[in-house]
Amino acid sequence: MVEAGVPKVPMVPMAPVVILLCSACSYLPAQREKARAEEILATVDSVSETHFSCGGTVLASDGLCVEVVTKDGATLRFERVGFNSFGSAAANVYVVEAGGLVPRVASCEGAGAPNFHRGSPFGHHFHPTLIDVKDAVFRYREVLEEVEFWPQCPQYWEVQDSRGKNYRYCAHKKGATEEPPRPTCS
């Protein structure tokens, strides 16, 4: 049927289109990355809750932030969680908060959260070293003890990695802004 020279186009119901778009979104790499992280952390017996934030909505990026609450009420917050945070090939175990303390590390490049992965200068504070985020959550009492042992910023300790790079580290209360001073850089 044509009215005033314009053909009529049949209307397509929107419900199937919306369902199709929502279903497609669940298969995006970022959503799969989050689902995988949730699934892995749910296997740790001591975990009662996980809260995800940060991260992209389309591409996987190791940009998830996750807060883990244990059954005894301890809270740990991790950043840079994603595909590089789990399993034997993991490289990221960035702890940004543990038990109300914020651990900080300063290098020549700047200050940030510590990576407690076994290959980092701070992973060797754990015996055995931490493999991945799941291992850190499973051994959360050791992570809490480690962060509580760090000096309170602006006081700091200094460590050198196997390549001769210096790091200064400390912890402060949540909401405080002190950072460890950068080490002497050559």
N, C-alpha and C positions, 0 to 999 in steps of 0.2 A: 504494500500500500504506500502511496506517495502523496504527501500533502504539501502544497505550495512548492513543489520541486525538490523536497527533501525526503529521501527514503527513510522509512521507519526501521530502526534497528531493534531487534528483540532485546529486552533487558535480561541480564544475567544476574541471578541472585548472588548477593555479596557473601553470604555465609560460607560457601565452599571456598571462595577466594581467601577469606580470612583464615580459615582452618588450614588451607594449604600454605599460606605465608607463615603462620605460627609453627607448623610442622617443619617447614624448611629452616626456620631459625634455630630449632633444636639440633640441627645437624651441622651448624656452622662450627668452624674449628674452635673458636673461643668457648662456645657452649660445651663442646665435647671435652675440652681441656678442664673446664670447671667441673663437669660431671665426673670425670676421671679422678680429680683431686678429692671430691666429696666421697666417692666410692672407696678410695684408698684410705682416707682418714676415718671413715666409718668402721673399718676393720680393726682399729685400735680399741681394745676393751676399755681403757681408762677415759675415753672421750665421751662426753655427754652432749656437747653441742659444737657445731662449727658455723661460723658466720663469714660469708664471702663478700668482698667488696673489691674495688679497683678493677683492673682488667678491661679489655676491650669487649665489644659485642660481636665482632665479626671474625677477626684474625686471632689466632693463638699467639701469645707474646710473652709468656712467663711473667705476666703483669698482674696476676691475682694477688690479693691480700686476703689472708684468712686468720680469723681469731678462733682459737681452739679453747674450749672450756672443758676441764676434766671433771670427773665425777666427784672429786674432793674439792672442787671450786677453784683450782689453779687456772690462770689464764695466760696463754701465750699468743702472741701475734707475729705472723710471718709475712714477709713481702717477697716478691719475685717468685711466687709459687706458680708452677705450671709443669709442662712436660719435662723440664730440666731439673725438677725437684724430687723426683721419685725414681727408685730403682738403682741398680748398680752403676748406671752411667750418669747419675745425678751430679749436679755442680752447685746447686743453690740451696742453702739452708739459712736464709737471712732472718734473724730474730730481731724484731723492732720493739717488742715489749715482752717482758717476762715478770709476772708477779708485781706489776705496778712500777717496775723499773724499766728505763729505756737505755739499753746498751748503745754506746757510740764509739766509733773508731775513726781516727784521723790519720790520713796519709798525705803525701805531697799533693795528691789530686783533690782532696777535700775530706769532708766528714760524712759519715753515714752509718747505717746499721751494720753489725758484724755478720760475716758469713761464717757459720760454724761447720761448714762442710769439711770433710776429712782432708781435702786438698788445700784448704785455706790456712793461714797462720794461726787461726783461732780454733780450728778443728782438732788440733793436736792437744788442746787442753782437756780433751775427753779421751778416756781409755776404756774400751777401744774407741777409735774416732767415730764421729757421726757419719753415717752413710747418706741419709736423705732426710726429708722433712718427716716422713712417717717414723723413722728411727728417732728423730728429735722429739716427736710427740710421745712416742712410746717411752722414751727416757726423759720425760719432761722434768722430773725432780732433779736430774743432773744439770739440765739447762738452767733451771731456776737457781740452783746452788752456784753455778758458775757466774751468772750475772750478779747475784747478791754478793759474791766475793770481790767483784771489781771495785776499785776505789770510786768514791763519789766525785763527780765532776765538780770543780775544775781540776782536782787532783787526778793523776793518771799514772798508768804504767806504760812501759814501752817494750815492744817486741820486734824482732827482726825475722823476716821470712827467709827461706832457703836461697832466694835471689839477692839478698842483702837489702831489701826494701824495709824501711822502718815504719812502724805503726804505733800510735799512742791510743790508749783505750781507757774508758771509764763508763760509769752508768749514772743516770740522774733520775729523779722522780718524774713521773708522767706530768707533763705541763711545764717543766723547767726547760730552760733554753741553753744551759751551759754546754759547751762542746770542748773536747780535749784540744789543746793547741796542736797545730801541725808540727810534725817532726822537722828537723833540719834536713833540707833537701839539697842535693848537689847538682 
